Amino acid sequence: MKNLILACFLLILPGATLCHAQSGYWLSWKSDDSPNFSDWKSFNTKAERISCQDSIRFSFQNEGYIEAFTKEIEVTKDSLQVVFDLGERYFWKNVANGNVPREISEKIIPVSRDYRSASLSMRQVIEQAENKGYPFAQIKLDSIQRSGRELSAVFNYDSGPLILWDSLKVAGDTKTKDKFIQNITGIRPGLPFSQKRLDEASQAISRSPYFVLIKSPELALRIQRAQPTFTLRDRNANVLDGIIGLLPNENEPGKMLVTGQLDLELYHLGGKGRDIAVHWQRLNIATQSLGISAKESYLFNSPLDVSLGFDLLKQDSTFLNRNFNLNFGYHLTTFNYLSFFTRRQSSDILNTDVYGEITELPELADYRWNQYGVGWIWNKVDAPYFPRRGFLISSEFALGNKRILRNTGFPEEVYDGLDLNSPQYVGEIDFEQHIFFRPTWGMWIKGSGGLIQNQNLLLNDLFRLGGLKSIRGFNENFFFARSYGYMNLEQRLFFGENSFLMVFADLGILENPYFAPSIDKPISFGTGINLDTGSGVFRFIYGVGKSNLQPLQFSYSRIHFGYLARF
């Protein structure tokens, strides 16, 4: 009976140390029901060999051979063969929950006949208690009874004192306010301590573009209060990004067209998660885009974010699009983000001279579209920039009324019988997965899809795709699409934290009702380098693509290079 109680007590011990072969002392073993000994394993010290013997014996006992013991046979002075006499295997007949609180016992896996299941259930009880404010909780088996090879017992649970969160502290070279870390981690004074919350807080901080967690959180316990300290170092998060593109000049064959892009992003102003961004891009001689946005995080120390934005797109001399948006975001958890937004999109025709004699509404028109929508982000990547592991899912859906305006440059009869007010909806979804094979080898996979629908869908309503951030090997915003789906595949060979060589292939399928054929299946491939210089990132990407509108020829290849400066 003493051996039985001792073996059951071992159930609550942590997992035994794994055997790790080195050199110096040798061990070979087998169980009494096995005909052959294992291969020889070597260890640096005799203590390591003894630890390995114990771990093997504990693993047998955890499987129900609680009477297992060892027989040693010394082959030489430094070599040892061990036979484990297993004895009978025991099973659980019944393990009562005893004094384990019901709110905990309902969330654990019940003990089965398998002897290991009791140890698993006890670990689950401790995990539940640690996340409910009881980090010093203990549990053991009591009133153990034996009937043949069947055992019965009762859980004896001791919760220990209730521990509550105290106000957290921020240390290190950072301008980040304590309140901001409190908001981003969800650790608030007066709430019960949670080990899970502390672990998730470290992950949430690691994903932040604002700062780096330079060491594990320190936890001080005093008078039933837990005070965590997070030591941070601010990232060079602000961005000054300039890109020069060399494209074939379609108006002057044999010459190159220089395009440009400027991105200015200021992050974490005042240490409160306040962001401002300005994006400008010149796609060709007459096409330009501008985007301005501002964001205030954790408004009034609540999980609510608010952001404003304005986007402008001038498509050569054809049309001008303007988009105003107001977004309210809510942090559901450290991984999940829900947003509600409203947008007003306006589009105006710039040149109506070519439409003086039309008899029906062309593919372009003046319109106003007020939309209301919802978005969702699930972020499980391990870093904000060039992650190695994890995935990210983002999606949004919007619905609203679109009103087509009468343009005095169009004949009046083109509007006869046309419903000028109609509902229009749009939806988009993105998924990306980062796979880590080796310290120097990774893979990035991204899939994207979208759909926009209206009975009077216009060319200036459609999605704009193509370029560095979607389907590479084509000009920026080369494609118009009512619906689309594409996949990016990229192999990365890392030679630094944010430096890597890469090869890529992009595959897509697009629908444009104004083109014939309406279905396009673009493909592209290429290579490039991403080089972290310490104060920024240099990028060089070469790609070539094929679509209905562009043949697969190296004369149509695209070169993008630029320097992303962070400060």
Disulfide bonds with the S-S distance in Angstrom:
Cys19-Cys52 2.20
